[in-house]
Amino acid sequence: MKNIQLDLNLATRIGLHESVVLTCLHEELKAGVEYAERPWVVRSFAEWHTAIPCFAAVGIRKIVKRLRDKRIIITRLVRYGEYYQLWMTIEYHRLAALGITLEGE
């Protein structure tokens, strides 16, 4: 992943680690898979760790759970044969309701 620009307002509102993961997810969604009229990113936590090496895969899992609990992102585990893939997207309308916008949205 390339360098990201940290939004201090976003970090103050949702947390520093959450803002880093959300910003990275937002950037990845620009090239995401279109499904059910919204873009999705399909990646394992290990792949997210490769993209955001400052967080361990288990740490990213916890951050994603906190974002999901705040209803800022949606996650789905989709089964493909014996394997599961993690699909993630952002609830942009929920962010707007909280008065938060992401750059390029």
URKAWO-V356777 format. One record per backbone hydrogen bond with DSSP energy under -1.0 kcal/mol. NH is the residue of the N-H (numbers start at 1). CO is the residue of the C=O. If there is no record, write none. Layout:
nh=NH co=CO
nh=NH co=CO
This chain:
nh=11 co=7
nh=12 co=8
nh=13 co=9
nh=14 co=10
nh=15 co=11
nh=19 co=15
nh=20 co=16
nh=21 co=17
nh=22 co=18
nh=23 co=19
nh=24 co=20
nh=25 co=21
nh=26 co=22
nh=27 co=23
nh=28 co=24
nh=29 co=25
nh=31 co=28
nh=32 co=29
nh=33 co=40
nh=35 co=38
nh=38 co=35
nh=40 co=33
nh=41 co=88
nh=43 co=86
nh=48 co=44
nh=49 co=45
nh=50 co=46
nh=51 co=47
nh=52 co=48
nh=55 co=52
nh=60 co=56
nh=61 co=57
nh=62 co=58
nh=63 co=59
nh=64 co=60
nh=65 co=61
nh=66 co=62
nh=67 co=63
nh=68 co=64
nh=69 co=65
nh=70 co=66
nh=71 co=68
nh=72 co=67
nh=74 co=89
nh=76 co=87
nh=78 co=85
nh=80 co=83
nh=83 co=80
nh=85 co=78
nh=87 co=76
nh=88 co=41
nh=89 co=74
nh=91 co=72
nh=92 co=90
nh=95 co=91
nh=96 co=92
nh=97 co=93
nh=98 co=94
nh=99 co=96
nh=100 co=95
nh=105 co=102
